């Protein structure tokens, strides 16, 4: 989500586009520059060409809008003038001369290939096909020069290219926003071969882990078993985890990925040790000081010891700190059990708000014992950063909230629950949703019956008062409630395409106006309006 600075852009552009901050340039929209002269718009677009920490993060609609403004200019093929992300949307056949294609891909090396929407994701494949033709790539063995030119495009390559290419590809993969499971497996296989700049596994140490950048986030316990082979205390892993968690936190890496990392590292220790059969604490009692350690509960790789060393009163007094750091499900179940012990089976309002990821391992009986009476409690339980809910438990949580006198599914509740969890509710519950505007919801997993009911509610809440015009805001709010099919075949080099909206049911008489309006909508990139075309 970005903040729009339309007014500021329009005022400042006349002074000097190059002097605008990246945060202001981030607010570029076609609507915001409608009254600005073409030459000034071009200067704005060029000013967005910044790298490193100063890079201007832009979304696809902004980038395609920029492309539409420059595609007819004589200097459009001067690839060093414009933001690499804009050049992702170039019409390759008409704007990139064969004699100059290498220069194009050299500039594209710094582009963010994750910016493509699902609708235009096929562009990634097309770009690599063109790059392969330009650079003479005939197989999956990329040379160091190939990799240097491709740059960030390496993040889109499949496992065969990663495993068979020059080891320098690892340096490019370090900065990828994400890796698939297959890509990560190929990285691990390449590293384990010992034929990379990191040497044989027997020579690896803490510095090796740090030099790998973000790659350790995706590697398995098999990789981590190469460290601390003679150290019972696992000093290398402990030191690295303490360092790496700070790096991940500063880079905004989500909790699910951090959880996976700690799970694999802990598994590499368990694989080398026998689980304790002693039901008494021998490692050391878990105290507030223990919990304050950044890598807690890494020292308690034996779940029996974690259980034996964790007192129920310690859980009650340090619940937030514990659930902030404990990620593995079997450990979280122990935390919940101890919380039940100290609360005589009940969990108070304050404690429920601190459950975090522990809420996801609860049972129906647990939910029944929770105090869920306030919107803040509902919002904290539904926080998506703690992982997905089991649909039956999500339903139980919302039902628990609605059972309290005066509570309803209004705007705040809908935004807290979110689309996926909303779909877990019964139709008779959905019928009681208050007709208030809520944020855009994702309803992909809803049944057809529930979508019909939600559409009827959305119609009453968001429908425009006029017959021929649907504002961008109204369409954006209502779109999740109707089936959407995008006809990518009608996408042209002007980046205008049709969004064909197919309603889930035939238009009933009372819905005719809205159905007719949404029946065929033309969505042109860079324009903040939608209109009826039939």
C-alpha positions as CSV (number, residue, x, y, z in Angstrom):
1,X,0.0,0.0,0.0
2,X,1.4,3.4,-0.9
3,X,0.4,6.9,0.1
4,X,-0.7,9.2,-2.7
5,X,0.9,12.6,-2.9
6,X,-0.9,13.9,-6.0
7,X,-1.1,17.5,-4.9
8,X,2.5,17.7,-3.9
9,X,3.7,16.1,-7.1
10,X,1.7,18.5,-9.3
11,X,3.0,21.6,-7.4
12,X,6.6,20.5,-7.1
13,X,7.1,19.1,-10.5
14,X,7.3,22.6,-12.0
15,X,10.3,23.4,-9.7
16,X,12.6,20.4,-10.2
17,X,11.5,16.8,-10.5
18,X,15.0,15.6,-9.5
19,X,14.8,17.3,-6.2
20,X,11.6,15.4,-5.1
21,X,12.0,12.8,-2.4
22,X,11.4,9.1,-3.2
23,X,8.4,9.1,-0.9
24,X,6.8,11.9,-2.9
25,X,7.6,10.3,-6.3
26,X,6.0,7.1,-4.9
27,X,2.7,8.8,-5.1
28,X,2.8,9.2,-8.9
29,X,-0.6,8.5,-10.6
30,X,-2.0,9.3,-14.0
31,X,-4.9,11.1,-12.3
32,X,-2.5,13.3,-10.3
33,X,-0.6,14.5,-13.4
34,X,-3.5,15.1,-15.7
35,X,-3.0,18.8,-15.6
36,X,0.8,18.6,-15.9
37,X,2.6,19.2,-19.2
38,X,3.9,16.2,-21.0
39,X,7.5,17.3,-20.8
40,X,7.2,17.7,-17.0
41,X,5.6,14.3,-16.7
42,X,8.6,12.8,-18.5
43,X,10.9,14.5,-16.1
44,X,9.0,13.1,-13.2
45,X,9.3,9.6,-14.7
46,X,13.0,10.0,-15.2
47,X,13.4,11.3,-11.6
48,X,12.0,7.9,-10.4
49,X,15.2,6.2,-11.8
50,X,16.9,5.7,-8.4
51,X,18.7,2.7,-7.0
52,X,19.5,1.1,-3.6
53,X,17.8,2.6,-0.5
54,X,16.5,5.5,-2.6
55,X,14.7,3.4,-5.1
56,X,11.1,4.5,-5.7
57,X,8.7,1.6,-5.0
58,X,6.0,1.7,-7.7
59,X,3.1,-0.6,-8.5
60,X,2.0,-2.0,-11.8
61,X,-0.7,0.6,-12.5
62,X,1.8,3.4,-12.0
63,X,4.5,1.7,-14.1
64,X,2.1,1.0,-17.0
65,X,0.9,4.6,-16.8
66,X,4.4,5.8,-17.0
67,X,5.1,3.6,-20.0
68,X,2.0,5.0,-21.8
69,X,3.5,8.5,-21.3
70,X,6.9,7.7,-22.8
71,X,6.3,5.0,-25.4
72,X,6.0,7.4,-28.2
73,X,9.0,9.6,-27.3
74,X,12.1,9.5,-29.5
75,X,14.3,8.7,-26.5
76,X,12.2,5.8,-25.3
77,X,15.1,3.4,-26.4
78,X,17.6,5.4,-24.3
79,X,17.4,2.7,-21.6
80,X,19.7,4.5,-19.1
81,X,17.2,7.3,-18.8
82,X,14.1,5.5,-17.3
83,X,13.4,3.4,-14.2
84,X,14.2,-0.3,-14.9
85,X,10.8,-1.3,-13.6
86,X,9.0,0.8,-16.3
87,X,11.0,-1.0,-18.9
88,X,9.5,-4.3,-17.8
89,X,6.4,-3.2,-19.7
90,X,8.1,-2.2,-22.9
91,X,6.8,-3.7,-26.2
92,X,10.0,-5.6,-26.9
93,X,9.5,-6.2,-30.6
94,X,8.9,-2.5,-31.4
95,X,11.0,-0.7,-28.8
96,X,14.1,-2.8,-28.4
97,X,16.4,-2.9,-31.4
98,X,18.2,-6.2,-31.9
99,X,21.5,-4.4,-32.1
100,X,20.9,-2.8,-28.7
101,X,19.1,-5.6,-26.9
102,X,22.0,-6.3,-24.5
103,X,21.9,-2.8,-23.2
104,X,18.2,-3.2,-22.6
105,X,18.7,-6.3,-20.5
106,X,21.7,-4.8,-18.6
107,X,19.4,-2.0,-17.5
108,X,16.6,-4.5,-16.7
109,X,18.9,-6.3,-14.4
110,X,18.0,-4.0,-11.6
111,X,14.2,-4.3,-12.1
112,X,11.8,-5.9,-9.6
113,X,10.4,-8.9,-11.4
114,X,7.9,-9.5,-8.6
115,X,5.9,-6.4,-9.4
116,X,3.9,-8.2,-12.1
117,X,0.3,-8.8,-11.3
118,X,-1.2,-12.3,-12.0
119,X,-2.7,-10.9,-15.1
120,X,0.7,-9.9,-16.6
121,X,2.8,-12.6,-15.0
122,X,3.3,-14.2,-18.4
123,X,5.6,-11.2,-19.2
124,X,8.4,-12.8,-17.0
125,X,8.5,-15.8,-19.3
126,X,8.4,-13.6,-22.4
127,X,11.3,-11.5,-21.1
128,X,13.5,-14.5,-20.5
129,X,12.7,-15.9,-23.9
130,X,13.8,-12.6,-25.5
131,X,16.9,-12.4,-23.2
132,X,17.9,-15.9,-24.2
133,X,17.6,-15.0,-27.9
134,X,19.5,-11.8,-27.4
135,X,22.4,-13.4,-25.4
136,X,22.6,-16.6,-27.3
137,X,21.5,-18.8,-24.4
138,X,20.8,-22.3,-25.7
139,X,20.7,-24.5,-22.6
140,X,20.3,-24.3,-18.8
141,X,24.0,-23.7,-18.2
142,X,24.3,-19.9,-17.8
143,X,27.8,-18.3,-17.9
144,X,29.0,-15.7,-15.5
145,X,28.4,-13.1,-18.2
146,X,24.9,-14.3,-18.8
147,X,24.1,-14.0,-15.1
148,X,25.6,-10.6,-14.9
149,X,23.4,-9.3,-17.7
150,X,20.2,-11.0,-16.5
151,X,20.6,-9.7,-12.9
152,X,17.4,-9.9,-11.0
153,X,15.8,-11.9,-13.8
154,X,17.7,-14.8,-12.2
155,X,15.0,-14.8,-9.5
156,X,12.5,-16.0,-12.0
157,X,14.6,-19.0,-13.3
158,X,13.7,-22.6,-12.5
159,X,15.8,-25.1,-10.5
160,X,17.6,-26.5,-13.6
161,X,19.2,-23.2,-14.4
162,X,20.2,-22.6,-10.8
163,X,21.8,-26.0,-10.4
164,X,23.6,-26.0,-13.8
165,X,24.8,-22.4,-14.0
166,X,28.0,-20.6,-12.9
167,X,28.1,-20.4,-9.1
168,X,27.9,-16.6,-9.4
169,X,24.2,-17.1,-9.7
170,X,24.1,-17.4,-5.9
171,X,25.0,-13.8,-5.5
172,X,22.0,-12.8,-7.6
173,X,19.6,-15.1,-5.7
174,X,20.7,-13.6,-2.4
175,X,18.5,-10.5,-3.1
176,X,15.4,-12.2,-4.4
177,X,12.2,-11.2,-2.6
178,X,11.3,-14.9,-2.4
179,X,12.3,-18.4,-3.6
180,X,10.1,-21.4,-4.4
181,X,10.8,-24.7,-2.8
182,X,12.3,-26.0,-6.0
183,X,14.6,-23.0,-6.3
184,X,15.7,-23.4,-2.7
185,X,16.5,-27.1,-3.2
186,X,18.6,-26.2,-6.2
187,X,20.5,-23.6,-4.2
188,X,21.2,-26.1,-1.4
189,X,22.3,-28.7,-4.0
190,X,24.7,-26.2,-5.6
191,X,26.1,-25.2,-2.3
192,X,26.5,-28.8,-1.1
193,X,28.5,-29.7,-4.3
194,X,31.4,-27.7,-2.8
195,X,32.1,-26.2,-6.2
196,X,31.0,-22.6,-5.3
197,X,32.8,-19.6,-3.9
198,X,31.8,-20.9,-0.4
199,X,34.0,-24.0,-0.7
200,X,33.4,-27.5,0.6
201,X,30.7,-28.0,3.4
202,X,33.5,-29.2,5.8
203,X,35.0,-25.7,5.7
204,X,31.8,-23.8,6.4
205,X,31.6,-21.6,9.5
206,X,29.6,-18.7,10.9
207,X,31.0,-16.3,8.3
208,X,29.8,-18.6,5.6
209,X,26.2,-18.3,6.9
210,X,26.4,-14.5,7.1
211,X,27.9,-14.2,3.6
212,X,25.0,-16.1,2.1
213,X,22.7,-13.1,2.6
214,X,19.0,-14.1,2.7
215,X,19.6,-17.6,1.3
216,X,19.7,-19.3,4.8
217,X,16.1,-18.4,5.2
218,X,15.2,-21.1,2.6
219,X,17.6,-23.9,3.5
220,X,16.7,-27.1,5.2
221,X,18.0,-29.0,8.3
222,X,20.3,-31.0,6.1
223,X,22.2,-27.9,5.2
224,X,22.4,-26.8,8.9
225,X,23.7,-30.2,9.9
226,X,27.1,-29.1,8.4
227,X,27.6,-26.7,11.3
228,X,28.6,-27.5,14.9
229,X,29.4,-31.1,14.2
230,X,31.8,-31.2,17.2
231,X,30.0,-28.6,19.3
232,X,27.3,-29.8,21.7
233,X,26.4,-26.2,22.5
234,X,25.7,-25.4,18.9
235,X,27.5,-22.1,19.2
236,X,27.7,-21.4,15.5
237,X,24.0,-21.8,15.0
238,X,23.2,-19.8,18.1
239,X,25.3,-16.9,17.1
240,X,24.1,-16.9,13.5
241,X,20.4,-17.1,14.5
242,X,20.8,-14.2,16.9
243,X,22.4,-12.1,14.1
244,X,20.0,-13.3,11.4
245,X,16.8,-12.7,13.3
246,X,17.8,-9.0,13.5
247,X,18.4,-8.9,9.8
248,X,15.1,-10.5,9.1
249,X,13.3,-8.2,11.4
250,X,14.8,-5.1,9.8
251,X,13.9,-6.4,6.4
252,X,10.2,-7.0,7.4
253,X,10.4,-10.7,6.7
254,X,7.1,-12.3,7.8
255,X,6.7,-14.6,10.8
256,X,5.9,-17.7,8.8
257,X,9.3,-17.6,7.1
258,X,11.1,-16.9,10.4
259,X,9.2,-19.8,11.9
260,X,10.3,-22.1,9.1
261,X,14.0,-21.0,9.5
262,X,14.0,-21.8,13.3
263,X,12.2,-25.1,12.7
264,X,14.9,-26.3,10.2
265,X,17.7,-25.1,12.5
266,X,16.2,-26.8,15.5
267,X,15.6,-29.9,13.5
268,X,19.3,-30.1,12.5
269,X,20.1,-30.3,16.3
270,X,17.4,-32.9,17.1
271,X,18.6,-35.1,14.2
272,X,21.9,-35.4,16.0
273,X,20.6,-35.9,19.5
274,X,18.4,-38.3,21.3
275,X,15.2,-37.0,22.9
276,X,15.3,-36.9,26.6
277,X,13.2,-39.4,28.5
278,X,13.7,-37.6,31.8
279,X,10.5,-35.7,33.0
280,X,12.4,-33.2,35.1
281,X,14.2,-30.0,34.1
282,X,17.9,-30.6,33.6
283,X,18.7,-27.7,31.2
284,X,17.6,-24.9,33.5
285,X,14.3,-23.3,34.5
286,X,12.7,-20.9,32.0
287,X,12.5,-17.5,33.6
288,X,11.8,-14.0,32.4
289,X,15.6,-13.6,31.8
290,X,15.6,-16.8,29.7
291,X,12.6,-15.6,27.7
292,X,14.3,-12.2,27.0
293,X,17.0,-13.9,25.0
294,X,16.5,-13.2,21.3
295,X,16.8,-16.8,20.3
296,X,14.6,-18.3,23.0
297,X,13.6,-21.2,23.0
298,X,16.5,-22.4,20.8
299,X,18.4,-23.8,23.8
300,X,15.3,-26.0,24.5
301,X,15.5,-28.1,21.4
302,X,14.2,-31.1,23.4
303,X,10.5,-30.6,23.8
304,X,10.4,-32.7,27.0
305,X,12.9,-30.2,28.6
306,X,10.8,-27.2,27.4
307,X,7.8,-28.7,29.0
308,X,9.6,-29.6,32.2
309,X,11.4,-26.3,32.6
310,X,8.4,-24.0,31.8
311,X,6.2,-23.2,34.8
312,X,2.5,-22.3,34.3
313,X,2.9,-19.1,36.3
314,X,5.8,-18.1,34.1
315,X,3.5,-18.5,31.1
316,X,0.8,-16.4,32.7
317,X,3.2,-13.6,33.6
318,X,5.2,-13.6,30.3
319,X,2.6,-14.7,27.8
320,X,3.2,-11.9,25.2
321,X,7.0,-12.4,25.3
322,X,6.7,-16.1,25.0
323,X,4.2,-16.1,22.1
324,X,6.3,-13.5,20.3
325,X,9.3,-16.0,20.1
326,X,7.8,-19.5,20.3
327,X,6.8,-20.7,16.9
328,X,6.7,-24.5,16.6
329,X,3.2,-25.9,17.0
330,X,4.1,-28.6,19.6
331,X,5.8,-25.9,21.8
332,X,2.7,-23.6,21.4
333,X,0.5,-26.5,22.5
334,X,2.5,-26.7,25.7
335,X,2.1,-23.0,26.3
336,X,-1.7,-23.2,25.9
337,X,-1.9,-26.2,28.2
338,X,0.0,-24.4,30.9
339,X,-2.1,-21.3,30.5
340,X,-5.2,-23.4,31.0
341,X,-3.6,-24.9,34.2
342,X,-3.1,-21.5,35.8
343,X,-6.4,-20.1,34.7
344,X,-8.6,-23.1,35.9
345,X,-9.5,-23.7,32.3
346,X,-10.5,-20.1,31.5
347,X,-8.5,-17.5,29.6
348,X,-9.3,-13.9,30.4
349,X,-9.7,-11.0,28.0
350,X,-6.2,-9.6,28.5
351,X,-4.6,-12.9,28.0
352,X,-6.6,-13.8,24.9
353,X,-5.3,-10.7,23.2
354,X,-1.7,-11.9,23.7
355,X,-2.1,-15.5,22.4
356,X,-0.7,-14.6,19.0
357,X,0.3,-17.8,17.0
358,X,-0.7,-19.9,20.0
359,X,-4.3,-19.3,19.1
360,X,-3.8,-21.3,15.9
361,X,-3.2,-24.6,17.8
362,X,-6.2,-24.2,20.0
363,X,-9.1,-26.6,20.2
364,X,-12.8,-25.8,20.1
365,X,-12.9,-26.3,23.8
366,X,-10.1,-23.7,24.2
367,X,-12.1,-21.2,22.2
368,X,-15.2,-21.8,24.2
369,X,-13.2,-20.9,27.4
370,X,-11.9,-17.6,25.9
371,X,-13.3,-14.2,26.7
372,X,-14.0,-12.7,23.3
373,X,-16.3,-9.8,23.9
374,X,-14.4,-6.7,22.5
375,X,-13.5,-5.8,19.0
376,X,-9.8,-5.4,20.0
377,X,-9.8,-9.0,21.1
378,X,-11.4,-10.2,17.9
379,X,-8.9,-8.2,15.9
380,X,-5.9,-9.6,17.7
381,X,-7.1,-13.1,17.3
382,X,-7.7,-12.6,13.6
383,X,-4.3,-11.0,12.9
384,X,-3.2,-12.8,9.7
385,X,0.5,-12.4,10.7
386,X,-0.1,-15.2,13.2
387,X,-1.0,-17.7,10.4
388,X,-4.2,-19.0,8.9
389,X,-7.1,-20.2,11.0
390,X,-8.8,-23.6,10.7
391,X,-12.2,-22.6,9.2
392,X,-14.1,-24.3,12.0
393,X,-12.1,-22.5,14.7
394,X,-12.4,-19.2,12.9
395,X,-16.2,-19.7,12.9
396,X,-16.1,-20.5,16.6
397,X,-14.1,-17.4,17.4
398,X,-16.5,-15.1,15.5
399,X,-19.5,-16.9,16.9
400,X,-18.1,-16.4,20.4
401,X,-17.8,-12.7,19.8
402,X,-21.3,-12.4,18.3
403,X,-22.8,-14.3,21.2
404,X,-22.0,-11.3,23.5
405,X,-25.0,-8.9,23.8
406,X,-24.6,-5.8,21.5
407,X,-22.0,-7.3,19.2
408,X,-22.6,-7.4,15.4
409,X,-20.7,-7.8,12.1
410,X,-20.2,-4.1,11.4
411,X,-17.4,-2.3,9.5
412,X,-14.7,-2.8,12.2
413,X,-15.6,-6.5,12.6
414,X,-15.5,-7.2,8.9
415,X,-12.1,-5.6,8.5
416,X,-10.8,-7.5,11.5
417,X,-12.2,-10.9,10.4
418,X,-11.0,-10.6,6.8
419,X,-12.4,-12.4,3.7
420,X,-11.0,-15.8,4.3
421,X,-12.4,-16.1,7.8
422,X,-15.6,-14.5,6.7
423,X,-16.2,-17.4,4.4
424,X,-16.2,-19.8,7.3
425,X,-19.4,-18.3,8.7
426,X,-22.8,-19.8,8.1
427,X,-25.1,-18.0,5.6
428,X,-27.6,-17.1,8.4
429,X,-24.8,-15.3,10.2
430,X,-23.8,-13.4,7.0
431,X,-27.4,-12.3,6.6
432,X,-26.9,-10.2,9.7
433,X,-23.9,-8.2,8.4
434,X,-24.5,-4.5,8.9
435,X,-24.6,-2.5,5.7
436,X,-21.5,-0.6,6.3
437,X,-18.4,-0.1,4.1
438,X,-15.6,-2.5,4.8
439,X,-12.2,-2.7,3.2
440,X,-11.6,-4.9,0.2
441,X,-11.9,-8.6,1.1
442,X,-10.6,-11.7,-0.5
443,X,-13.4,-14.2,-0.9
444,X,-11.8,-16.8,-3.2
445,X,-12.6,-19.7,-0.8
446,X,-16.3,-18.8,-0.3
447,X,-19.0,-21.1,-1.6
448,X,-21.2,-19.8,-4.4
449,X,-24.1,-19.5,-1.9
450,X,-22.0,-17.3,0.5
451,X,-20.7,-15.2,-2.4
452,X,-24.3,-14.5,-3.5
453,X,-25.3,-13.4,-0.1
454,X,-22.2,-11.2,0.3
455,X,-22.8,-9.7,-3.1
456,X,-26.3,-8.7,-2.1
457,X,-24.9,-7.0,1.0
458,X,-22.2,-5.3,-1.1
459,X,-24.7,-4.1,-3.6
460,X,-26.7,-2.4,-0.8
461,X,-23.6,-0.9,0.8
462,X,-21.5,0.1,-2.2
463,X,-23.9,0.5,-5.2
464,X,-23.7,3.9,-7.0
465,X,-26.8,6.1,-7.2
466,X,-26.4,6.6,-11.0
467,X,-27.1,4.0,-13.7
468,X,-24.2,4.7,-16.1
469,X,-21.2,5.4,-13.9
470,X,-19.3,3.3,-11.4
471,X,-16.6,5.1,-9.5
472,X,-13.2,3.4,-9.1
473,X,-13.8,3.3,-5.4
474,X,-17.2,1.6,-5.7
475,X,-15.9,-0.9,-8.2
476,X,-12.8,-1.7,-6.0
477,X,-15.0,-2.3,-3.0
478,X,-17.6,-4.4,-4.8
479,X,-15.3,-6.4,-7.0
480,X,-14.3,-9.1,-4.5
481,X,-18.0,-10.1,-4.2
482,X,-18.4,-11.0,-7.9
483,X,-16.7,-13.5,-10.1
484,X,-13.9,-12.0,-12.2
485,X,-12.3,-13.3,-15.4
486,X,-9.6,-11.3,-17.1
487,X,-9.3,-11.7,-20.8
488,X,-5.5,-11.4,-21.2
489,X,-5.8,-12.0,-24.9
490,X,-7.2,-8.6,-25.5
491,X,-4.3,-7.0,-23.7
492,X,-2.5,-4.8,-26.2
493,X,0.7,-2.8,-26.4
494,X,-1.2,0.2,-25.0
495,X,-1.8,-1.8,-21.9
496,X,-5.5,-1.4,-22.1
497,X,-7.5,-4.5,-21.3
498,X,-11.0,-5.6,-20.6
499,X,-12.1,-6.9,-17.3
500,X,-15.0,-9.1,-18.1
501,X,-17.2,-9.5,-15.0
502,X,-19.3,-12.7,-14.9
503,X,-21.8,-12.6,-12.1
504,X,-22.2,-15.8,-10.2
505,X,-26.0,-15.9,-10.8
506,X,-28.4,-14.4,-13.4
507,X,-29.4,-10.8,-12.6
508,X,-32.4,-10.7,-10.5
509,X,-34.8,-7.8,-11.2
510,X,-33.8,-5.9,-8.1
511,X,-30.1,-6.3,-9.0
512,X,-30.5,-5.6,-12.7
513,X,-29.0,-2.1,-12.6
514,X,-25.8,-3.1,-10.8
515,X,-25.4,-6.3,-12.9
516,X,-25.8,-4.3,-16.1
517,X,-23.3,-1.8,-15.0
518,X,-20.7,-4.4,-14.1
519,X,-21.5,-6.6,-17.1
520,X,-18.7,-5.1,-19.2
521,X,-16.2,-2.7,-17.8
522,X,-13.3,-1.2,-19.5
523,X,-10.3,-0.6,-17.2
524,X,-7.6,1.5,-18.7
525,X,-4.4,1.7,-16.9
526,X,-3.6,5.1,-15.5
527,X,-7.1,6.4,-15.4
528,X,-9.1,6.7,-12.2
529,X,-12.5,5.9,-13.7
530,X,-14.6,3.0,-14.8
531,X,-17.6,3.3,-17.2
532,X,-20.4,1.2,-18.5
533,X,-19.7,0.0,-22.0
534,X,-23.0,-1.7,-22.9
